Amino acid sequence: MNICFLMYPWDTIDPENDTSLALIKECVKRNHGVAICTPANLTIRNSVTNAFCTVIGRMEKVPASLKAFYKKATTREEMLPLAGFDTIFFRANPPLDPIMLNFLDSVKDDVFIINSIEGMREANNKLYTAAFGDAHSNIIPNTHVSKNKNYLIRQIKESKSDKMIIKPLNGFGGSGVILIEKSAMSNINSLLDFYINSADGTSNYVILQDYIEGAEQGDVRILMLNGEPIGAMKRVPGSEDHRSNVSAGGSVQKHSLTKAEKALCKQIGPKLVKDGLYFVGIDVIGGKLVEVNVMSPGGITYINKVYKNKYKVEEKVIDFLESKVLDNVEAFNRRSRLRKKVEDA
């Protein structure tokens, strides 16, 4: 299998904790061809979509640790046609670049792309949770999204809770997530001005969400593969930050899915698969879905660490990719055999 990781630059990888690196290492371990490229490196040559790729050299013996693998890996630069790969694994960080998706549109019928272009367009921001049709807030907290400051202030005042969560629509890694309280309305007014109004004169959408009791104790990151949970961890906030994201100073712990979390996964799994969102990370608090991360969901390395590599989540992901590629090859061969039979008739 030849796989292209469409992601961030190789030299920006965290060699100890990067999920993309764990997936790349597993591919190299299985002797698959691996290349990475960034969205900025997509190009069209003679009407064919190519990418300036960093090709990872094959290894006779792959080091056990991520850090050692990253240090030992050799790379070379080469322009390659995207349609020549078996799989394109989308791992770029938000926000989503619509022009990049236009490049991928040209090869989506030739290459298995994870996650699908259509699914990415629909689910790349935090509005996707509304697609689950939870009018009674059974699986998602009560949520408002608007650019209208007066409307948002009114929702804060009318909320039964003294606390709410405010965050930008296109943030990631916990960036911009703030806990607000009614007792500080004067600060909230200026905060909304900051979030909504950009320096270039454009306005931004803001998400206002009910605070879930127990959120101060952390959240649960669940990795979903083909609609099923394959790993989970509890993320606990640091002493100086309410956010539980590891990038914001949080820590991770082992976590066994509760009955409510299993029911949640079962409820949303079919839609994820239907939308071509095969590998996603969902964030859950108190059994309620807070976010669906579809662009570059992380957590593999942390889950592996807290469980001492008991599950090796990356193996399950690459197993799935191999099965998808094999299905595509068999389907192509079958069509070829049938067409030849017709031609020879």
N, C-alpha and C positions, 0 to 999 in steps of 0.2 A: 504494500500500500504506500502511496505517496501522498503526503498530507502537507498542506500549507496552513500555518497559523497566521491569521490576519490579526495583528495585535500591536503592542507597543514595541519600541526598539529593544534589541537584544541587550544593549549595554545599560538599560534602565531596570533590568530584572533584579528583584531581590533574591539572591541565590539561596536563601535559607527558607523563605516562606511563600514563594510564588507558585500559585496553582498552575499557571501556564507552563512553567518550567517542569513541574511534576508530570504533566501530560506529555511534554516533549521528551523528557527522559524515558518515559514508558514506551513511547514510539521508537526511540533509538534502541532501547533495550530489545525490542522485538525486530530490529533490523529493518524498520520501515524508513523510507526516504522522508526527510523532514526539512522544510524550509519555513522561514517566517518573513512576513512583510508588514509594513505599516500602511494605513489607509493612504498616506501621502505618497507612497511608492507605487500606486496603481497607475498604469499608463496604457495607451492603445497604440499599437504598432501595426501598420498595414491592416487596419480594421480588426485586429485581434487583441483581446484584452490580455495584457501582461502585467507583471509586477517585478520591480527590482527587489530580488529576494536575498536574504541571508540564508545560505544553505548550510545546514549542520552536518559536519562530517560523521561518517559511520565509525563505530568503535568496536574493536574486537572484545573488549571487556568494559562494561559500563560501571563506573564507581557506584557504591551503595548510597552515598549521601548526595543530596541535591547540590550542596556547595562544591563538593569535589567534582561532580559531573559538570557543573557550570565552568569551573576552572579548567578542566581538561578538554572541554569541547573545542573543536576547531570549526572555523567558519570560512566561507568564501562568498563573494557577491556575484550574482548572476541574474540576468533578466530571463524570466520563465513565463510561458503561457499558462494562465490559470486553468484553462480547460484541460490541461495535461495532468492535473492532479486528480486523485480519486476523491479527496475530501478537502474542503476548506473549513477550518475550525475558527469561528469568529470569536476573538478574545480582546477586541479593542475596548478601551475605556469610554464611558459616556463623556459628552453627549454624542448622539448618533449623527453621523455625517450623511445626509441624504444623497449627495453626489457619489459617495462610496457605494451605496446600495445600487445606484444606477450602473456602475461598473459591473457589479456582481450579477445584475439582471441578465447580462449578456452570456453568462456561463451557468446559470442556475439549472438549466436543463441537461448540462453535461457533467456536473460535479455535485456530489452530495454536500450540501452546506449546512453546518450546524452552528447556530440556529438558522431556520429558514428566513429568506429575505422578507416574505410576507409577514411572518411572525415577528420579526424584528421591527418592521414598520409599525405594527399594531401595538407592540408591547415594550418599546424602548424607553418609555417614561413611566412615571408613577401612576398615571391614569389607568393603567391596564387592570388594576385590581377591580375597578368599577365594572369591568366586562364580565365579572362572575355573577352579576345580577343579584347582589345581596341587599335587597331593599330594606330588610329588617335588621341589618348590621349583625347578623349571626356569625359570619366568618370574617368580616372586616370591620374595623372601628368606624364610627360615624365620621364622614369625610366631606370637606368642602374644598373646591378648587375654583379660584377666581383671580381676576386682576383688579376687581372692584374693592378698594380699601374700605369703603363705608359698609359694604356687605359683609366683609370679613370681620370687621369690628362688631357689627351687630350680632354675628354668630358667636363671637367670643362672649359678649355680654349675656346672650340668651342661653349659653351652655349651662347645663346643670352642674358641671364640674368647675372647680376653681382653676384647674390646670388644663392646658392643651399643648399640642405639638405643632410647630410651624416649620415648614421646610420648602426649599425651592423645588419646582417641578422636575428639573433636570440634574439635581445633585446626585452624588454617589459617594460611597465610602463614609457616610455619616456627615458629609460636608454641609454646613448650613442648617443642620437640624437643631432647633432650639426649643427648650421647654419654657412656656410662658404662663404667667399667672394673672388673674383679673386684678389683683392688687397693684399691678404695675402697668395700668392702661396707658399712661403717658409715654412710657418706654415702648409699648407695643405699637403705638401710633407711628413713631419715628422708625421703628423696626420694619413695619409694613412698607413705609415709604422707601426704605433702603432695598427691600426685596423686590418690590414692584417696578421701581423706576431705575432704568439703566442710564449710564453716562451718555450713551449715544442717542438718547431720546426714546428708545423703545421701551415697552412695558413687558413684564414677566409674570407668568402665572405663579401663584403661591398656593401651597397645600396647607390646609388647616385640619387637624385631626384630633378627635377625642383622645385624651390621655387615658391609657389603659392602666388600671391599678396593678401594681407589681412591676411596672416597667422599670422602676429604679433598680430592680434586682437583675435586670438584663433581658436579653431576648434569645431566641433560638434560631440558628441558621440551619436550614434543612436543604441539602442538595438533592435535586430531583433529576432522575434520568429516565427518559421515555415514560414519564408519568408516574414513576414510582420513587419513593425516598430511598437513597442509597447511603446516606450518612448524615449525621447531625451533631451539633455542638451547642453548648450554652455559652453565650458571650456576656461577660459581666463587666459593667462599667468600672473605670478606674476611680480613684478617690477624689479626683478633681474634675470629673467630666461626667455628665449624665448619659452620654452616648456609650453604647456597648461595642461599637465597631472597634476591631483590633487596631485599625489605623488611627483611631482617636484615643488610644491608650487603654482599651479594654483588654480583658484576658479571657481565656477559653477554658471550658470544663467539659467533662463527659456529659452526655445527655441521652436518655432513652425516651423515645417518643411516647407522649401521653395518649390516652384514648382519643381526646379531642384533636390532637395534632395528627394522628393517623386518619381520623375521619376527614379532617381538612385536606390532607394529601389525596385521599380517595376522591373527594369532591372536585378538586381542581385539576387533578391529573389528566382526565380525558380531554379537557379543553386545551391544556398545554400541548398534548400530542397532536390534537386536531390542528393547532396553529403552527405546528412544526417547531415548537419550543422544547427540544429534546433534553437539553442540559441547562437547568436554571437553578438559582438559589433563592429560596423564599425565607423571609424573615417573619417570625411568629412571636407574638407576645400574648400570654394568657389564652392561648388557643385561637387567636385571631390573626389573620393575615395582614401584615403591615406593608410589605413590599414584595415584588417579584423582580428578581435581578436576572436579566436575560443576555446582557452584553458580555460581561466578563466575570461571572460569579466565582467568588473565591471561597476558600475554606478547606480544600483538600489537604493541604499540608498541616493545617492545625488539627483537623480531625484525625489524621494519621498519627500526629504527635501525642495527642491526649489518649488515644487508644493503642499507642505503641505499635503502629502498623498492623493492627489486627485485621482491619478491613481493606486497606490499600485501595482507596476509592478510585484512583486513577486507572487501575486495572479494569474495573467495571466499565468505565467510560470508553477506554480503547477497545475493549471486547465488543461494545455496542457499535462503535465505528466500523470495526472489521466486519461485523455481521451485516451492516448496512451496505458496505462496499461489495461484499460477496453477493448480496441479493441483487444489487444493480448489475454486477458482472453476469450473473446467471440469467437475469432478465434480458440483457443485451444479447447474450449468446443464443438464447431461445428465439428471440426475434430474428436473429441472423439465420438460424437453421430453418425457420419457417419461411422466410423470404427466399432462401435458396431453393427450398422445395417447390415454391410457386414458380420461380424463374426456370427451374429445370423441367417443369411440367410440359 
